[in-house]
Amino acid sequence: MRSVIKIVGVVLFVSTSVVAQGQSPKSPSEIARESLRSVVVIESLDDRGSVIGQGSGFIVSPNGAIVSNMHVVKGASLARIKLANGSTYNTSEVIDADDKKDIVVLKIKASQLPAVKLGDSDRTEIGESIVAISSPEGLANTISTGIVSGVRRLDTHRVFQITAPISHGSSGGALFDSAGDVVGIITYVFKSGQNINFAVPINYARGMITDEIKTSLALLQPPSAPVESPAPAPSAVESRESDERIDDQVAYATRGRLGRTQQEPMFVRPYEALSYFYRLVDGIGHFTIQDVADSARTAALVKNKDTEFAEEYTIKYLSSNSGVTVSFSKPDRVLASVELLVNWSLKDLENTFGNKYRKHTEGNLQVFEYFRTNNRKALVAIMDGNGNIRSVKFSRGRS
C-alpha cells in the first residue's frame, strides 16, 4: 500500500503549545521524570477474580479519576489498578464511558494522587514529537518516542497515527507532547505495518472527567456480551489527504485476549506454538505458576480446575489448530505437566515421537504410553474413537 502522507522537514515541528507559551521543548527523560507516577497498570477481572486482560491508564484527577480505553475493561466485573508506588486498588466504579471512541474514566477511592496535565489535542500537528508511557506486557512505566505521522478520521471521531512503538498492554496509556502534556490515549496497533499505531485525542475525554460516579463496570454492557471479545476493530480508517482506505488489520494493545478463538490464537505460526510448548515442557519441575503466567502475558490463560492436589489452566488456541493445558502441583505450585491439544494422525505421532510405546484402552480412548523420553519425562498420547490423536502430554517422570 502506497504512503498517503508526505513527512517533510519533520525536525522543524515543535509543539504549538510550547511555542505559544515561549517554552523550550522537554526531553523524553524530563517528561518521564514528571509523569511516570501518573501512569498505572489496569488488570480486568472476571466475576471469579481471574485476570482476563491487562492494559494501562493514567491519573487525571488527584481524587482518583483514571482514563483508559473502554476495551481494556470491557467484559470485566472488576478492575485492579496498580499505581507506580506499588499501591493497588480494586474498583468497579465508572465516571463515564464512550464505547464508540473507546474511552472509559474509572474511579478509585484515593486522594492526593499525581495527576497528569492535559494538553489541547486540537492543536496537535502532523510531525510533532510525542512520548508514549504505558505498560506493555505488564511492564509498568515503559517509555517510547516517535512523532504524530497522521490524523485519521473514523466514522465517529479522529485518531492520531503515531510512530512510537507500542505492544500488548499499552492500551490506555498516555501520549505526551513535547510540553509534557497528555494529548492522546494509546489505543491500538496496525498489524501489517511497522510503527503504525493509533491514539485517541485527549479532547474527547475532557468533558467526561469529573469526580461523580455514574455507573459500574457490570452495567457497561448487556450481561450476554462475551467476556473474551474486545471492542470491534474499525472496519476502515480514512486519510484526510485521500480516499484510500486502510484495511481492518487492527489489533487492540491489550494483554490476556489472545488464544480464546481460532481467529485470534496466541501464535499465528504453528512452529512458534510448538516452540512455546517445548519451552514449557523443559520447564516441568522448575517453572512456577507465575513463570508460566509471565510467559503467556498476551494470552488468555483460563483456569479449568482447582483441586486439593493440582491447578489446571488452558490456552485453547495456542495456534489456530492446537491448544495447551498446563497443570501445577500443590502446595508448591510448580509445573507438573504440559498437554498439547492437537488433531493428529497416528502417523503424525510416530513421526514426531517414534513407535516405542505401550498401548492400552481406557473406555473409548486409546492410550499410547511411551517407555522413556530423553529428558526423563513421561509421555502419553490419547487417541479418540475416530482414530485421531487428540493430545500429547508430558509430565514429571521418575528419575
N, C-alpha and C positions, 0 to 999 in steps of 0.2 A: 504494500500500500504506500503510495507516494506521500511525502510530507505535505501538510497543508499550512504549515507555519514557517515563516522565514524569520530566524532569530539573527538580527544584525546588530552589532555593537552592544552585545549583552552587558559587557563590562561597564557601560555608561549608565545603566539603570540603577537608581538608588530609590529607596522607599520615599514616595511623595510626602508621607507624614513626617519623615525625618528631615527632608528638605524644608518643608513648611515651618518646622519648629527650629530650624537652624542648628540641628544636632548632627553629630557625626554618627555614621552607622556603627552599630555594635558588632563585635566579633561573635562567632558562634560560642566561644568559650564564655564571653560575658553574658550572653543570653542564657546559657546553661546555668551559670552560677546564680543568676537571678530567678530562674524559673523551674529548675529541676524539682524543687519541693512541691510544686503545684500540680505535677503530673502524677496520676495514680494508675494502679492496675485494677481492672474490674474483672471478677470472675462471676459468671452467671451460673446459678444453682437451680436444679430441679426441686420438686417437692420432697424428694428424699435426701436432699442436701448434697447430691453428687454434682460435680462440676461438668457442665455441658458446653461451656465456651469461655473464652478469655479475650479481653480486649483492653483498651486504655480509656482514659478520661482525664479531665483537668478541672481544677477547682476554680469556680468563677465568683464565689461569694465566701467571705470569711465565716458565714453562718452555715456552710455545708452544702451549697448548691454545686453540683458537678455535671459538666456537659460531656456527653459521649454520643456514639451512634446508636440509633434505635436497634439495629440488627445485633449489636453486642449483647443486649439483654432480652431480645425477643424470644419468647417461649420460656423465660426463666420465672421462677416463683420468688427468687431472692437474688440480690446482688451482693457480692462480697467486695468491699472497697479496701484496697491496701494502699495506705499513704507511704510517702517516701521515708518518713521517720519510723516506719515499722508498725504503726497503729493500724488496726483492722476494724472495719465497721460493716455490719450486715444491715441491709435496708431493702424494703420493698416499696418505699415511698417515691412517688414521681411528681415533680413540679409541673412538667409539661412534656409533651411528646409530639413529634411530627413524623409520621411513617413515610410520607412521600419524600420528604427532604432528608430522612434518615437521621433525625436529631432526637435526643432524649436528654432531659435535665433531671437528674436524680437528687435526692436529699438525704444527707446523713445527719445524725444528731451530734453536732460538733460546733465549736466556736473558735474564733481567732485563727482560722486557717489561712495559709498563704495563697491568696487568690492571684490569678494572672491578671494582666491588664489587657482589655480588649481593644483591638485596633479597628479601623474603618475599612472593611474589605471592599467597599465600593471604590476605593482609591488604589487598590492593588493593581499593578500593571504587569503585563507580559514582560518577562526578562528580569523581574525583580528577584533579588536573593531572598531565600527563605531557609528556616531551620525547623526541622521536624523533631519533636520529642515524644516518644511513645514507649511501649513495652512489647516489642516483637518477641514471640516465643516465650512471653512471660518475663523477659529480661528488663527489669524496670529501668527507666531513665536512660534509654538508648537514644543517641543523637545522630541525625543525618542531615546533610545540607544539600541544597540544589537551587533551582530557580522555578519561577512560575513560567511554564513553557506554553501555556494556552488557557483560554477561557472557553468552556464548552457549555452548550445550552441543552438541557433535558426538557422533557415536556412541561415540568412544573418549576424548574429552577436552574440556576447556573452552577457549574463546578469549576474549580481550578485544576488544570492539569499541571502536575509538578514532576520534577526530576529527582527529588530527594528519595533515596531508596527506602522502601517500607516492606514489611512482610507480615505474616500471620501474627496477630496480637497487637498490631499497630492501630487498628481501627479505633477511632475515638480519641486518638492522640491530638496534640496541639501543634498547629502550624504557625510559626512566628515570622514576622517580617524583620527587617534589619533594625527596627527601632526596639525590638524586643516585645512587641505587642502581638497578641493572637489574632490572626486574620482568617484562619480556617480550621476545620475539623477533618483530620485524616479519615478517609472513608474506604476506598477500595483500590485494587491494582488491576492493571490490564494484562491478562495472562500472556498474550502473544507478543509483547513488546518489552524492551528493556527500559527501565526507569520511566515508565508511563504509568503514573499513579494519580489519584484524584483526591480532592479535599472540598468539603462544602464551605462556602464563605460564612464567616462568623456572624455577619449581619443578620442572617436568617434566624440565628439563635437569640439575638439581643432581646427581642420582645417576649421571649419565653422565660427569661431568667428573673425569678422573684424568690421570695422565701416562703411562698404559700404552696402547700401540698394540695394537688388537685385530684390525684388518682393513685393507683398502685400498679405494680407490675402485673398482677393477676388480671387486672381489668383492661390491660392494653390491647388484648386480642381475644377473640372468641375462644372458649375452652377447647374446642375441637381442633384448633390450629396446631400443626405438628411442631413438636419441640425442636426437631432436628433441622428445620428449614430456616435459613436466614432470609432476610427480605429479598424479594426477587431482584435480580440484576436488571438495570435499564436495558431495554431491547436495542437501543441505539443511542449514540452520543453525537451531537451535531456541532460542526465547526461554525464559528461566526463568519469565517472567510470563504466558505464554500459549502456546497450541498453534499459533499462526500460524507458518507456515513461510516462510523467505526463499528465493527461487528460487536456482538454481545459477549465477547470473551472477558467478562468482568468477574473478578473474584474478590469477595469481601475479605479484608485482612483480619480475620478473627481466628483464634485458636480453638480447637476442640470441635470443629464442624466436619472434618473430612472422615471418610470411612463409614458413613452411615448409609449411603446409597451407592448404587453401581455407577451413577453418573459423577459422583464426587468421591472416588477412592482415595486412600491415603497416598498411594503411589500410582502414577499413570502407567509406568513401565513395569511389566511383570518381573524383570530381573532385579529391579530395585526392591520390590516386595520380597523376593526370595532372599536377597542380601540382608534385608532387615530381619527376616525370620531367622536366618542362621546366626545373625548377631545376637538375637535373643537366646537361641539355643546355646551359644557359647557362654551366655550369662547365667545359665541354670546353676543354682547353688551359690551364686555370687551376687546377682542383681537383686536389689531390694525393690519393693513396690514403687518407691519414689524414683529409682533409677529408670524403671520401665515407663512410668508416667512422664518423666522428663524427656525420654527418647521419643515419645509419641505425642508431643505437645500440640501438633497440628491436627491430631486425630481424635475421634470420639471413642475413648476407652470406656466402654459401658460395662457396669458390674452385672454379672449373671447371677452369682450366688455368693453367700457369705455363711459358712457353716462353722462349727466348732473347730474344725481342723484346717480349713482352707478358704481362701478368697479367690474368685474366678472372674476374669474380665475378658471381653471380646471386642476386637475391631472387625466388624462384619465384612467390610470390604477393604482388605489390605491392598489389593489391586481390584480391577473390575471383575476378576473371576476367581479370587481367593480371599480368604479371611484368616484370622489368627485368634486363638484363645490362649490366655496365659493364666496359670494358677500359682498361688503363693501359699506356702505352708505357714501355719500358725504355731507358736506365737511370734516367730522371728520375722514373718512376712518376707521371706526370701523366695525368689523364683524357683518353683519346683517342677513345672512342666510347661512346654510350649507346643501347641497343636495347630498345624496348618490345615485350614479348611479348604478342600480342593474338589475337583471333579475330574479325576484321572482314570485312565485305564490301568489294568494290571501291568501291561507292558510299560506304561509310564513309570509305575512304581519300581519295577525291576530294573529299568534303565537307569533310574536315579539311585537306588539303594541296593541293587543286586537281588539275587533269588535265594539267599541263605536265610530262610525264615521257617518258623513252625506255624502251621495254620490250624485254627480250630473254630468252631461255630458257637456263637452266643445269640440265641434267638434266631432272627432272620439276618444276622450280620455275620460276615466272615472276618476273623481277626488274624492278621499276619504279624507274628511276633518275631522280630529279628534277634538272632543269637547274641550279637555283640556289635557295638559301634566303636570306631577308633577313639572316640572321646569318652568311652566308658559310660555312655548314657543309654538308657533303654529306649528302643524304638519300636513302636507299634503302629500298624496301619489298619484302617477299618474299611471293609467293602460292604456296600448296601445290597439289597435284594436284586437290584438290576445289574449287578456286576461292575459298579463304579466305585473306585476308591474315593471315599468322602473325607478322610482325614489322615494326617500323618503326625504322630505325637512323639515328641522326645520328652523324657523325664529323667530324674536322677537314677543312675544305675548303681549297682553295687561295686564298691572298689575292690 
